Structures are given as C-alpha cells and as structure tokens.
Amino acid sequence: MSMFRLSSRSVAYAAMFLVVGCGGAGVQTDGGRGEGNIPIGKLSYLQGPIAISECAVGQNSPLTIDSQGTIWANQFPIGQTTITIATPTSTDVLPVVLGVQQSGVIAAYYNVPSKNTVVTGLTISLTNGQAPVVGNTYAVSIAVAGSNLAGLRPNMWINNGLGYFDANNNFVATTAGSGSICAELCGVSATLPITVH
C-alpha cells in the first residue's frame, strides 16, 4: 500500500481532452484563460512539463486550462455533472456534485499508468479530524492499494460545494452541510462522507 500526500505543481499538459457535461463546445488550445471566470480546479502532470494540446467543455460553457494548470469555467448549474479527463493512455470520469462553492473543487492529475498498474483500493482520510468546521483547513490523505503505482496520483473532488482545495490540496471548509470528498485512480474510486459544522 502506498500513501500519497497530494501536492500541486505548476506545469502544462498535452494530448489531453477535458470534457464537462454531455456535449462539446468551446475549444481552447493556446493555454489562455478564455471567457471562464471561475477556477473550478487544478490539473497537474507529475512526469514533466509538456504543452497543452486541446481542451473542450460541454454545456455551451467555455473552459480553458492555463499554463499553471488552473481549470477555468463559467458558473455551472448546481447539481450533478461529469468531468472526463481522457489521455492517450487512460480515461478518468469524475461524477462531481456541484454546489454554490465551485472554485477549487477539483484536484485532477494527468496520470499515465503502465500496462502493469493495478489499483485495488483507495482510502481517504482527513488527517486532523473527520468533523470539519467552517473556516478551518484539513490535510487530505489518500492511501492507495495496488501495484506499479509510481508516478500516479488519485484525482479528487469535493461534492456539494462544502469547500475547496488550497494550493497544497488541503481541504478548506467554507460552507456548513453534508457532502463528501471523493477520489479516483485507474477506475477505482472511494468516497469519504463529511459534514461541515
């Protein structure tokens, strides 16, 4: 079992398609910010810097990824949406439940698993407490069980707009209510139910 302490990196990405929702609209290829004004999350590539190839988004809403890996979008409707990260080697589907808080709710990774990579389970925990309080920050740890996991990090997201991930991928609680922190790697997912007080 491997324990990953997630951290963000400032790099660019290539051969990557990011699709939100069920349709395709708006394509940004120059790494510019486009028209979206909400930084909904971050996409990091841990195996070295490469150039952005193409990004697309559905729901007739522009989405871009800038050179720092920030994913910019317009406000999405509250509720379930699907974010798909497709690369030449893998496709990851993140079923995100968006709330009012939409900034920083996704920490995604452009993973390139080997043909021998096997993920058998994920376990999520908040290292300083399972009962978050508005205004406090909590480190997120994800234990990954499996083999040949070098260079891979789980994607993670926050459901129901309870907070955001800071620059170090800590969970910052901003809104009282119930929801979850979720993680996914190579098709294996886990959910940590949380209630923010």
Secondary structure per residue as TSV (DSSP state, phi and psi in degrees):
chain	resnum	aa	ss	phi	psi
A	1	M	-	360.0	137.5
A	2	S	E	-110.7	144.1
A	3	M	E	-111.6	123.3
A	4	F	E	-108.2	125.8
A	5	R	E	-97.9	111.7
A	6	L	-	-74.2	140.3
A	7	S	-	-141.1	154.2
A	8	S	-	-94.8	152.3
A	9	R	-	-133.1	150.7
A	10	S	-	-100.3	98.1
A	11	V	-	-144.2	176.5
A	12	A	-	-113.0	172.9
A	13	Y	-	-138.4	149.4
A	14	A	-	-131.8	166.9
A	15	A	S	48.4	41.8
A	16	M	-	-128.3	135.1
A	17	F	E	-118.4	129.5
A	18	L	E	-117.6	118.3
A	19	V	E	-122.5	130.0
A	20	V	E	-115.7	131.9
A	21	G	S	82.9	-157.4
A	22	C	S	-109.2	-5.9
A	23	G	S	-124.2	176.2
A	24	G	-	-118.9	129.9
A	25	A	E	-157.4	157.5
A	26	G	E	62.0	111.0
A	27	V	E	-121.1	132.9
A	28	Q	E	-127.0	123.1
A	29	T	-	-121.2	-3.9
A	30	D	S	-98.8	4.0
A	31	G	S	78.0	6.4
A	32	G	-	-76.5	175.4
A	33	R	-	-84.1	-22.6
A	34	G	T	67.9	-151.5
A	35	E	T	-100.8	-10.6
A	36	G	-	-67.3	141.5
A	37	N	-	-119.7	5.8
A	38	I	E	-113.3	121.0
A	39	P	E	-80.2	86.3
A	40	I	E	-70.7	-17.3
A	41	G	E	178.5	-166.8
A	42	K	E	-134.4	139.8
A	43	L	E	-120.0	125.6
A	44	S	E	-121.2	146.1
A	45	Y	-	-119.2	115.3
A	46	L	T	-87.9	-5.7
A	47	Q	T	-105.4	19.6
A	48	G	-	119.5	155.6
A	49	P	-	-75.4	136.9
A	50	I	-	-141.9	173.2
A	51	A	-	-92.7	150.6
A	52	I	-	-67.6	135.5
A	53	S	-	-100.1	-63.1
A	54	E	-	-157.2	142.3
A	55	C	E	-134.2	139.4
A	56	A	E	-138.9	155.6
A	57	V	E	-141.0	147.1
A	58	G	S	-92.4	-166.2
A	59	Q	T	61.4	24.8
A	60	N	T	51.8	37.2
A	61	S	-	-127.4	126.9
A	62	P	-	-65.6	145.7
A	63	L	E	-142.8	136.1
A	64	T	E	-136.8	161.4
A	65	I	E	-121.3	122.1
A	66	D	-	-85.6	179.2
A	67	S	T	-67.0	-13.1
A	68	Q	T	-91.9	-2.5
A	69	G	-	88.3	5.5
A	70	T	E	-75.8	132.7
A	71	I	E	-94.3	118.4
A	72	W	E	-106.1	137.7
A	73	A	E	-150.0	163.4
A	74	N	-	-77.4	167.7
A	75	Q	-	-59.2	130.8
A	76	F	-	-98.2	156.6
A	77	P	-	-61.4	147.1
A	78	I	S	-67.4	136.3
A	79	G	E	128.2	-168.8
A	80	Q	E	-70.0	133.6
A	81	T	E	-141.9	164.3
A	82	T	E	-121.6	129.0
A	83	I	E	-111.5	124.6
A	84	T	E	-115.0	126.7
A	85	I	E	-110.0	110.6
A	86	A	E	-113.5	126.8
A	87	T	-	-122.9	172.9
A	88	P	S	-61.2	-19.7
A	89	T	S	-110.7	-14.0
A	90	S	-	-160.8	161.2
A	91	T	E	-131.0	124.1
A	92	D	E	-113.7	131.8
A	93	V	E	-113.9	122.5
A	94	L	E	-112.6	106.8
A	95	P	E	-84.0	91.3
A	96	V	E	-93.6	134.3
A	97	V	E	-101.9	107.9
A	98	L	E	-83.5	143.0
A	99	G	-	-115.9	-161.0
A	100	V	S	-65.0	-43.4
A	101	Q	-	-75.8	109.9
A	102	Q	-	-117.5	-8.4
A	103	S	T	-77.1	132.2
A	104	G	T	68.8	24.8
A	105	V	-	-89.3	-3.3
A	106	I	E	-127.0	132.7
A	107	A	E	-125.1	99.4
A	108	A	E	-110.7	157.4
A	109	Y	E	-130.1	136.1
A	110	Y	-	-82.5	95.4
A	111	N	-	-92.5	141.7
A	112	V	-	-123.6	83.8
A	113	P	-	-70.5	151.4
A	114	S	-	-80.8	168.2
A	115	K	T	-66.8	-15.2
A	116	N	T	-100.1	2.4
A	117	T	-	-67.3	130.7
A	118	V	E	-133.3	122.4
A	119	V	E	-109.2	123.4
A	120	T	E	-107.4	-14.5
A	121	G	E	-178.3	156.2
A	122	L	E	-130.2	142.6
A	123	T	E	-131.8	124.6
A	124	I	E	-104.3	140.2
A	125	S	E	-146.3	153.3
A	126	L	E	-98.2	119.3
A	127	T	T	-69.1	-21.8
A	128	N	T	-122.4	48.2
A	129	G	-	125.7	143.8
A	130	Q	S	-102.3	2.7
A	131	A	S	-121.5	77.8
A	132	P	-	-63.5	150.0
A	133	V	-	-120.1	137.1
A	134	V	T	-51.9	132.2
A	135	G	T	96.6	-11.9
A	136	N	-	-100.0	159.5
A	137	T	E	-115.4	139.4
A	138	Y	E	-132.4	130.8
A	139	A	-	-72.7	135.4
A	140	V	E	-103.4	127.3
A	141	S	E	-118.1	140.3
A	142	I	E	-128.1	116.7
A	143	A	E	-88.5	129.3
A	144	V	E	-115.1	123.8
A	145	A	E	-100.6	138.4
A	146	G	E	151.8	-160.4
A	147	S	E	-139.7	156.4
A	148	N	-	55.6	55.4
A	149	L	-	-102.8	4.7
A	150	A	T	-57.7	133.2
A	151	G	T	79.1	6.0
A	152	L	-	-108.9	144.8
A	153	R	-	-136.2	140.7
A	154	P	-	-68.2	143.0
A	155	N	E	-71.9	148.3
A	156	M	E	-144.2	154.1
A	157	W	E	-152.8	161.9
A	158	I	E	-111.8	126.7
A	159	N	E	-93.3	145.3
A	160	N	T	73.7	17.4
A	161	G	T	62.7	36.9
A	162	L	-	-79.9	-12.5
A	163	G	E	173.4	-159.4
A	164	Y	E	-146.5	166.3
A	165	F	E	-93.0	129.7
A	166	D	-	-82.1	-172.8
A	167	A	T	-61.1	-23.0
A	168	N	T	-101.0	12.7
A	169	N	-	62.2	27.9
A	170	N	-	-80.0	150.9
A	171	F	E	-86.5	123.4
A	172	V	E	-107.7	114.4
A	173	A	E	-78.0	127.3
A	174	T	-	-123.5	-21.5
A	175	T	S	-136.5	128.8
A	176	A	-	-69.6	143.4
A	177	G	E	146.5	-176.9
A	178	S	E	-107.8	145.3
A	179	G	E	-173.9	-145.3
A	180	S	E	-161.8	158.6
A	181	I	E	-108.4	129.5
A	182	C	E	-120.5	155.9
A	183	A	E	-141.3	152.9
A	184	E	E	-149.7	137.7
A	185	L	E	-149.2	122.4
A	186	C	T	53.3	40.2
A	187	G	T	86.1	-6.3
A	188	V	E	-100.5	131.9
A	189	S	E	-129.0	162.9
A	190	A	E	-147.1	155.1
A	191	T	E	-133.1	134.3
A	192	L	E	-113.4	103.9
A	193	P	E	-65.1	137.2
A	194	I	E	-137.5	151.1
A	195	T	E	-125.3	119.9
A	196	V	E	-91.3	129.3
A	197	H	-	-103.2	360.0
